[in-house]
Amino acid sequence: MRFFPGAAFIAAFFLCFCLSAAQAQEVTLKSRDGAVTIHGTLRGFDGEFYRVETIYGLLTVDGQRVLCDGAACPGPEARVAAFAFSGAREMGQVLMPALVEAYAAERGLTMRRRVEDAAHFTYALRDAEGATVARIRFRATTTDEGFADLLAGEADLVMAARPASPTELALARDAGLGDLADPARRRVVALDAVVPVVARDNPVTEIDEASLRAVLTGEITDWGALGGPDGAIALHGLAPGAGLLQTVARRLETPLPAQHRHADSAALADAVAADPAAFGLAYWSEAGNARALSLAGGCGMPARATRQSIKTEDYPLTAPLFLYSAARRMPPFARAFLAFLDTPDAQAVIRRAGYVDLSREAIPLAHQGQRLAYAIAAAGDEVPLSELKRLVTRVEGAARLTPTFRFEGGEAQLDAQSFANIAALARAIEAGAFQGQTLMFLGFSDGRGPAAANRGIARARAEAVRDAVMAAATLADRSHLRILVDAFGEALPNACDEFDWGRRANRRVEVWLR
Amino acid sequence: MKLTGKQKTRLIAIAVSALVAVAAGQVMQSGSDNKVVKAAPLAVAEAPVEVYSNVDEVVPLSAPADAPEEAEVQSVARAMPVLPEGPDVAPLPSTDTAALAVRMASLDDRARLPAGALDRMSPAGVPCDTEFTATAADKGTVLLTLSLPCATGEMVTISHEGLRFTVARPATGEIKLRVPALSPTARFAATLGGGARLEAEARVPEAAEYDHVALQWRAGAGMQLHAFEFGADYGKAGHVWAGAPLTAEEAAPLGGGFLMRLGDGAGPGAQVADIYSFPRALAGRAGVVRINIEAEVTPANCGKDVTATALQPGPDGRLSPAELVLSMPGCDAVGEYLVLKNVVRDLKLAGN
């Protein structure tokens, strides 16, 4: 802990500095060409703008354009954007540093990374004149510790491998940090998934939900029960506190014991890859030299984690990676970095680092033959072939877009990844990405209950998603965009309804474009 | 027109080669290969090039700049045949006087063959022409040859796309090196001790098939770059580092990568680099190559900060540098190694 007391000290230093600076001290701001001079009392400097009380009233002056003269003028250190990331090592070790480095390169800044150890390091970014522009601290431990650091004022951004818990939300509200569940405070940086991993020479290729739960709880201890050769399963897991564990525990509603504990997903994958008897859960991005098992549904539709199936959430165990920020002022540099995360350049960095990016992809109908074949095979009294024909006519010549909307256990609550999809889709509509085309929101449901009722629920969900997207796209020019809503209920399942994760994958609103 | 240092060097180089050819009564073929850039002999390169601020006014080898050099070579000159001076003397005996006239005319009128120009030869009698070439070789590499007949004891720093390393000039003055090309149009620069800069370029289309990561440090810092391919253990096949680097040819049939330790300089400011190259497009394997940085804890660096530079692909795929400052463990850990994972990102391969 030699790291964060330092951050606290610097924060305290800044606070004192700003207070003393605000104390009735006269400053003179001169434009760089000397043409304009402003005298007044410095009320504040946020690293970017001076606020000065003058005879004309309170003025805000761009710090880039003026030179400050006077004892109260902030020193060079006040111009340095200092902020700290804390949280999941799965994000802090590779993903976020890669993004910071890319952003620094894009701004033409040189970087110096001071490494204390694998979990603690600091970037100093300098401009062409050698002046330090930003000092960014990283603490890459666990999601739990990230939220604790935010609450303690020792971090500005939490790298979270799971959504904030109700307790954390309540504590943050009490601490005056605002509502962390607000989409403005919670941003999905990249997508990942939880995959069961085995060694490459292990003959088992898939596992269903019940067997997975049984292996994790110790009810199944032999590979023979999973269709492999007889032999004990060596169960590998992560150190307690990892966000991944909590994601899985929440979805599978099971505690996760393990015989072998590892510090992170990469170490786990390395150990599993070296032992044919090993089994563990790892992040897709860090499955490394181990092999990921498909999730079987028992009805012939195994879900394999791929970039597209994670983007569409057709793979059941997706794990969005979040960045949480408190409702307090961030240095302009930090705000600009957060804006950079939405750019195509940042998406390319995310892909290169081995994660799933958020950029929209189109999946042509021709690539969905497997899904259609299964739907035809499953057609019957509930879903007659005529309904499938209506579906095929609707999507003919169209492509499915990867953003897909899914719902938490309840009926109406969108999950975190879908929340991020609303904002992204709204931005694309505002930017005119679909001008002259037809955007279709198609509702689907699971197969429980009567088909007619399911179609009604599916339509209601599709309309709700459309309304949410269009409400967010306030700047959209709707004159050249056709929007259409339709519902097909249980007609085109993504997964088997036999297990909870399959039913969840089937309750969805897909977006198609023609 | 503003001249860069390189253009100046290039200009001086052409003028000097021509003068030497004229004086010796020989016909020299000027190099047509654009990979080759000839530069002035070192002594000339050290002359204050700012004098030539305008191309039109370039006067090669102004007398004041060469004064110290002349004093030194006078003794040698006495043993050599005395040559007439400058273009205003009688034509030299030649079998091709017409061509010679053209060459003479192409020289600046004001050019004067400085006294002792002929003496710009190495002790071995080789002209002090510096030559730097880059030739595409197999497996996305380049063969660099650097000829420095007269730069005794000189250190040469080679740089390429952010990679920098220093090599010592051997007694022969001939340096031959094989290095990975970091882009299909691979440009190399050699900076000599006196500041003269030579450039060479090679087209290496195969370079696009390789991923690279590199670490460079000041000689003596004791750093190492380690690659563990597809789950390889320490000391086993697939563990590629300076102690088991593999050649590009050895690595190819194994579907793995190779490491080159570049730089053998030892003086102050000398740079050493480890660069690992992996044939992403050729390997066709899924999995991960883990990359570690290791630093030996020595009595000289224990408890102190050590700096290095990591080079790894940026958003555009080109290598982007980041300076690293490593806090070395205390002196009770001397002889041990500081191992850093994830500072240089692993190579993740999705397979075909």
Contacts between the chains, C-beta under 8 A, distances in Angstrom:
chain1	res1	chain2	res2	distance
A	93	B	341	7.8
A	93	B	342	4.3
A	94	B	342	5.7
A	94	B	345	5.8
A	94	B	346	7.8
A	97	B	342	8.0
A	98	B	345	6.5
A	101	B	314	7.0
A	101	B	320	6.8
A	101	B	322	6.0
A	102	B	314	6.2
A	102	B	315	4.6
A	105	B	314	5.1
A	105	B	315	6.7
A	105	B	320	5.2
A	106	B	315	7.1
A	110	B	321	7.9
A	110	B	323	7.3
A	111	B	322	4.8
A	111	B	323	6.7
A	112	B	322	7.4
A	112	B	323	4.2
A	112	B	324	7.6
A	112	B	325	6.2
A	113	B	310	7.9
A	113	B	322	5.4
A	113	B	323	7.0
A	113	B	324	5.4
A	113	B	325	7.1
A	113	B	343	7.2
A	114	B	305	8.0
A	114	B	324	7.9
A	114	B	325	4.3
A	114	B	327	7.6
A	115	B	324	6.2
A	115	B	325	6.8
A	115	B	326	5.3
A	115	B	327	7.0
A	115	B	340	6.2
A	115	B	343	6.2
A	116	B	327	5.7
A	118	B	340	6.7
A	118	B	341	6.0
A	118	B	342	6.4
A	121	B	343	8.0
A	266	B	288	8.0
A	266	B	290	7.7
A	266	B	341	7.9
A	266	B	346	7.7
A	270	B	231	6.3
A	270	B	290	7.7
A	273	B	231	4.9
A	274	B	231	6.1
A	285	B	348	7.9
A	288	B	231	7.6
A	288	B	287	6.6
A	288	B	288	4.3
A	288	B	290	7.8
A	288	B	346	7.9
A	288	B	348	8.0
A	289	B	230	5.3
A	289	B	231	4.1
A	289	B	287	4.3
A	289	B	288	5.8
A	345	B	315	5.1
A	348	B	315	5.5
A	349	B	315	5.1
A	352	B	313	6.7
A	352	B	315	7.5
A	352	B	317	7.9
A	353	B	345	6.5
A	353	B	348	8.0
A	354	B	346	7.9
A	354	B	348	4.0
